């Protein structure tokens, strides 16, 4: 299956902003994190199709998955 992966903030450094990724059926959000070597401690928000999800969320073909680091304030 294919999903679109979007990275925000510091997670983009040395990686990509947006990418189509091939995954096995029944893959989970954590599988994308592992595939792209994203540091777990820097992934504060995971979203699938604009909804906040946990790392164990099962993905579907054509999902849009976004990862964001913690956001600092003033």
MARBA-3410 file (N, C-alpha, C, O; in Angstrom, 1 decimal):
74
0.8,-1.2,0.0,0.0,0.0,0.0,0.9,1.2,0.0,2.1,1.2,0.3 ~ 0.3,2.4,-0.3,1.0,3.6,-0.4,0.4,4.7,0.5,-0.8,4.8,0.5 ~ 1.2,5.4,1.3,0.7,6.5,2.1,1.6,7.7,1.9,2.8,7.5,1.5 ~ 1.1,8.9,2.1,1.9,10.1,2.0,2.3,10.4,3.4,1.5,10.4,4.4 ~ 3.6,10.7,3.6,4.2,11.1,4.8,4.7,12.5,4.8,5.4,12.9,3.9
4.3,13.3,5.8,4.7,14.7,5.9,5.4,14.9,7.2,5.0,14.4,8.3 ~ 6.5,15.6,7.1,7.3,15.9,8.3,7.3,17.4,8.5,7.3,18.2,7.6 ~ 7.3,17.8,9.8,7.3,19.2,10.2,8.4,19.5,11.1,9.0,18.6,11.8 ~ 8.8,20.8,11.2,9.8,21.3,12.1,11.1,20.6,11.9,11.6,20.3,10.8 ~ 11.8,20.3,13.1,13.1,19.7,13.1,13.2,18.3,12.5,14.2,17.8,12.1
12.0,17.6,12.4,12.0,16.3,11.8,12.4,16.3,10.3,12.8,15.3,9.8 ~ 12.3,17.4,9.7,12.6,17.6,8.2,14.1,17.6,8.0,14.6,17.3,6.9 ~ 14.9,18.1,9.0,16.3,18.3,8.8,17.0,17.0,8.3,17.0,16.0,9.0 ~ 17.6,17.1,7.2,18.3,16.0,6.6,17.4,14.9,6.0,17.8,13.8,5.6 ~ 16.1,15.2,6.0,15.1,14.2,5.5,14.3,14.8,4.3,14.9,15.2,3.3
13.1,14.9,4.4,12.2,15.4,3.4,11.0,16.1,4.0,10.8,16.0,5.2 ~ 10.3,16.9,3.2,9.1,17.5,3.7,7.8,16.7,3.5,7.0,16.5,4.4 ~ 7.8,16.1,2.3,6.6,15.2,2.0,7.1,14.1,1.0,7.9,14.4,0.1 ~ 6.6,12.9,1.2,7.0,11.8,0.4,6.0,10.7,0.4,5.3,10.4,1.4 ~ 5.8,10.0,-0.8,5.0,8.9,-0.9,5.8,7.7,-0.4,7.0,7.5,-0.8
5.3,6.8,0.4,6.0,5.7,1.0,5.2,4.4,0.8,4.0,4.4,1.0 ~ 5.9,3.4,0.4,5.3,2.1,0.2,5.4,1.3,1.5,6.5,1.3,2.1 ~ 4.3,0.7,1.9,4.3,-0.1,3.2,3.6,-1.4,2.9,2.8,-1.6,2.0 ~ 3.8,-2.4,3.8,3.1,-3.7,3.8,1.7,-3.4,4.3,1.4,-2.4,5.0 ~ 0.7,-4.2,3.9,-0.6,-4.1,4.4,-0.6,-4.3,5.9,0.2,-5.0,6.5
-1.5,-3.6,6.6,-1.6,-3.6,8.1,-0.4,-3.0,8.8,-0.2,-3.3,10.0 ~ 0.3,-2.2,8.1,1.4,-1.4,8.7,0.8,-0.4,9.7,-0.4,0.0,9.6 ~ 1.6,0.0,10.7,1.2,1.0,11.7,2.0,2.2,11.6,3.1,2.2,10.9 ~ 1.6,3.2,12.3,2.4,4.5,12.3,3.8,4.2,12.7,4.7,4.8,12.2 ~ 4.0,3.4,13.7,5.4,3.1,14.2,6.3,2.6,13.1,7.5,2.8,13.1
5.7,1.8,12.2,6.5,1.3,11.1,7.1,2.4,10.2,8.2,2.3,9.7 ~ 6.3,3.5,10.0,6.9,4.6,9.3,8.0,5.3,10.0,9.0,5.6,9.5 ~ 7.8,5.5,11.3,8.8,6.1,12.2,10.1,5.2,12.1,11.2,5.8,11.9 ~ 10.0,3.9,12.2,11.2,3.1,12.1,11.8,3.1,10.7,13.0,3.2,10.5 ~ 11.0,3.1,9.6,11.4,3.0,8.2,12.3,4.3,7.9,13.3,4.2,7.2
11.9,5.4,8.4,12.5,6.7,8.1,13.5,7.1,9.3,14.0,8.2,9.3 ~ 13.7,6.2,10.2,14.7,6.5,11.3,14.4,7.8,12.0,15.3,8.6,12.3 ~ 13.1,8.1,12.3,12.7,9.3,13.0,13.0,9.0,14.5,12.6,7.9,15.0 ~ 13.6,9.9,15.2,13.8,9.7,16.7,12.5,9.8,17.4,11.9,10.9,17.4 ~ 12.1,8.7,18.1,10.9,8.7,18.8,10.7,9.8,19.8,9.6,10.4,19.9
11.8,10.2,20.5,11.7,11.3,21.5,11.4,12.6,20.8,11.0,13.6,21.6 ~ 11.5,12.8,19.5,11.3,14.0,18.8,9.9,14.0,18.1,9.5,15.0,17.5 ~ 9.2,12.9,18.2,7.9,12.8,17.5,6.8,13.1,18.6,6.5,12.2,19.4 ~ 6.3,14.3,18.7,5.3,14.7,19.7,3.9,14.5,19.2,3.0,14.1,20.0 ~ 3.7,14.7,17.9,2.3,14.6,17.4,2.3,13.7,16.2,3.1,13.9,15.3
1.4,12.7,16.1,1.2,11.9,14.9,-0.2,12.1,14.5,-1.2,12.0,15.3 ~ -0.4,12.4,13.2,-1.7,12.5,12.7,-1.9,11.6,11.5,-1.0,11.5,10.7 ~ -3.1,11.1,11.4,-3.5,10.3,10.2,-4.8,10.9,9.7,-5.8,11.0,10.4 ~ -4.7,11.4,8.4,-5.9,12.1,7.8,-6.4,13.2,8.7,-7.6,13.3,8.9 ~ -5.5,14.0,9.3,-5.8,15.2,10.1,-6.4,14.8,11.5,-7.0,15.7,12.2
-6.2,13.6,12.0,-6.7,13.2,13.3,-5.5,12.7,14.1,-4.7,11.9,13.6 ~ -5.4,13.1,15.3,-4.3,12.7,16.2,-4.5,11.2,16.5,-5.6,10.8,16.9 ~ -3.4,10.5,16.4,-3.4,9.0,16.6,-2.2,8.6,17.4,-1.3,9.4,17.7 ~ -2.2,7.4,17.9,-1.1,6.7,18.6,-0.2,6.0,17.6,-0.6,5.8,16.5 ~ 1.0,5.6,18.1,1.9,4.9,17.3,1.4,3.6,16.7,1.9,3.1,15.7
0.5,3.0,17.4,0.0,1.7,17.0,-1.2,1.7,16.0,-1.8,0.7,15.7 ~ -1.5,2.9,15.6,-2.6,3.1,14.6,-2.3,2.3,13.3,-1.3,2.5,12.7 ~ -3.3,1.5,12.9,-3.2,0.7,11.6,-3.5,1.7,10.5,-4.4,2.4,10.5 ~ -2.7,1.6,9.4,-2.8,2.5,8.3,-3.6,1.8,7.2,-3.6,0.6,7.0 ~ -4.2,2.7,6.3,-4.9,2.2,5.1,-4.2,2.8,3.9,-3.6,3.9,4.0
-4.4,2.2,2.8,-3.9,2.7,1.5,-4.4,4.2,1.3,-5.6,4.5,1.5 ~ -3.5,5.0,0.9,-3.7,6.4,0.6,-3.9,7.3,1.8,-4.3,8.5,1.7 ~ -3.6,6.8,3.0,-3.7,7.7,4.2,-2.6,8.8,4.1,-1.6,8.6,3.4 ~ -2.8,9.9,4.8,-1.9,10.9,4.9,-1.4,11.0,6.3,-2.2,11.2,7.2 ~ -0.1,10.7,6.5,0.4,10.6,7.9,1.4,11.8,8.1,2.3,12.0,7.3
1.2,12.5,9.2,2.0,13.7,9.5,2.7,13.5,10.9,2.0,13.1,11.8 ~ 3.9,14.0,11.0,4.7,13.9,12.2,5.2,15.3,12.6,5.7,16.0,11.7 ~ 5.0,15.7,13.8,5.5,17.0,14.3,6.3,16.9,15.6,5.9,16.0,16.4 ~ 7.3,17.6,15.7,8.1,17.6,17.0,7.4,18.5,18.0,6.4,19.2,17.7 ~ 7.8,18.5,19.2,7.2,19.4,20.2,7.4,20.9,19.7,8.4,21.2,19.1
6.4,21.7,20.0,6.4,23.1,19.6,6.7,23.9,20.9,6.0,23.8,21.9 ~ 7.7,24.7,20.8,8.1,25.6,21.9,7.3,26.9,21.8,6.9,27.4,20.7 ~ 7.1,27.5,23.0,6.4,28.8,23.0,7.3,29.9,23.5,8.5,29.7,23.7 ~ 6.8,31.1,23.7,7.6,32.3,24.1,7.6,32.3,25.6,8.2,33.2,26.2
END
